[in-house]
């Protein structure tokens, strides 16, 4: 069944039909299509456009179709052009000519705009749940590791000592922002396009506010041309998902590095690793690598839709059908990556001793040695030069600052006393940094309290 054809004198070429059809992918929102149709019918009844009996018959028919699709009794086939024609054809087949009144006051343009918004809104809720699950796992790691010391890096060079809790906390902030972006997008998309018709509304006395309320929208859209041609919310979602994937990819990159033989900061659970077909010793971080790799796939979806939309005149154009496959794929990709990444992180074991040793051997406490001198009256620029000499001495001797004797310290500067060892201990270096946002224990306690409150909202 086609939703058009009266002015055509012959059937569509099969190749054209196949090229034009969208049911292979838009069947994904069969539930949203039926939900939107039920709301539309109830509104038509309220407005006296359909009788109560007609409304009840159509609603019952639609509900039965939904039930049959979900229990497998009714299989969505490829004979129909799209999910809209599939549902309407089966409705008419089941309830007769009254089913032909379903499409009164509605165009496929505003229908598909509605379906895509409903589907996107539902999927964004799932994305938010997955992000919150990940945040909960990160919080557990943070709570347990406020005194797990490790090197912090800039330029991939060891820089200053931090806690593992602080490092993981950086990603906690990233994924918090990702949730807030989804919230912002929902606020903008949550207006109902149904009732906009093909592009210029309809002459039927529709109550668009009523339809919007039935579908939990804030209200109706205000311009019918924009309503059927708006894909901004999908571009925004693809952008937000690209950012989520960028954050996951950065985290994966660090896990891959930390998992290497050279670092050995982490050990991945066997359930989230794979082996080599030829090298029996290998344990590869394939999940982290695949998440990193799939980031480009989501980026590609964003660029594809931006390119599709950039030259389209108002109002609806068939090009817009290209929004679905790439958006569906991107959503599925991000959902899968979030779920797998959360599982990988929750089972990952941290080698705390190796992390601490790495911080000590990388001169991450050099800045604190300079601060020690400043606190004893040495100008910072001079202190900087003195500590540089200390580092050169340690490199020549293949030792850390902690391993230097007091005499060796004094040979470079007489200002040093025995309290230098306490001043440059990793515990001191981290814990004395207690401004908000720093890795100190007291500061982290406040941050953990805020994170706990955030997760309990």
GICORLIN-V648780 format. One line per field, one symbol per residue. ss: DSSP state (H for helix, E for strand, C for the rest). phi: phi as a letter, one per 30 degrees, with the letter a starting at -180 (. if undefined). psi: psi as a letter, one per 20 degrees, with the letter a starting at -180 (. if undefined). Layout:
# GICORLIN-V648780
ss=???
phi=???
psi=???
This chain:
# GICORLIN-V648780
ss=CCCCCCCCCCCCCHHHHHHHCCHHHHHHHHHHHHHHHHHHHHHHHHCCCCCHHHHHHHHHHHHHHHHHHHHCCCCCCCCCCCHHHHHHHHHHHHHHHHHHHCCCCCCHHHHHHHHHHHHHHHHHHHHHHHHHHHHHHHHHHHHHCCCCEEEEEECCEEEEEEEHHHHHHHHHHHHHHHHHHHHHHHHHHCEECCCCCCCCCCCCCCCHHHHHHHCCCCEECCCHHHHHHCCHHHHHHHHHHHHHHHHHHHHHHHHHHHHCCCCCCEECCHHHCECCCCCCCCCECHHHHHHHHHHHHHHHHHHHHHHHHCCCCCCCCHHHHHHHHHHHHHHHHHHHHHHHHHHHHHHCEECHHHHHHHHHHCCCCHHHHHHHHHHCCCCHHHHHHHHHHHHHHHHHHCCCHHHCCHHHHHHHCCCCCCCHHHHCCHHHHHHCCCCCCCCCHHHHHHHHHHHHHHHCC
phi=.cdakecccbddedddeddddbddbddeceddddeddddddddddedidbdedddddddddddddeddddcidccdccdcdaddddddddddddcidddddedeibcdddddddedddddddddddddddddddedddddddedbdbccadcbbhicdcbdbcdeddddddedddddddddddddeedddbdddjdidabiaddddcdddedddcicdlddcbdddedcdbedddddddddddeddddddddedddddddddchdbbddedcbbccdbcdddbcdddddddeddedddeddddddeddddccddcdbdedddddeddeddddddddddddddddddcdcccddddddddddchdcddddddedddcjdeedddedddddeddddddchbcedcddddddddcadddbddddddcdeededddcbdejcdeedddddddddddddddd
psi=pqjrihjqirqpqhhggghhqjhhhiihkhghggghhgggghghghjjhqrggggggggggghhggghghjihopprjhqgrhghgghghghhhibhhhiihjpkqqhghghggghgggggghhggggghghgghgghhggghikikoqrpqqqkjqpfqqrqhggghhghghghghgghghgggghhilppipiibgikbqiqmqnhhggghhjkrhaqqiohghgijpjghhggghgghhgghgggggggggggghiqhhgkhqpqqhikrraqihoiiqoqlhghhggghighggghgghghgggihjprqeqqhhihihgghggggghgggggggggggghhjpppnhghgghhggijkijghhhghgggikjpqghhhghghhhgggghghilrrhhiqrhhhghhhpihpahihhhhjqhgggghinjqpirjqggghggghgggggghi.
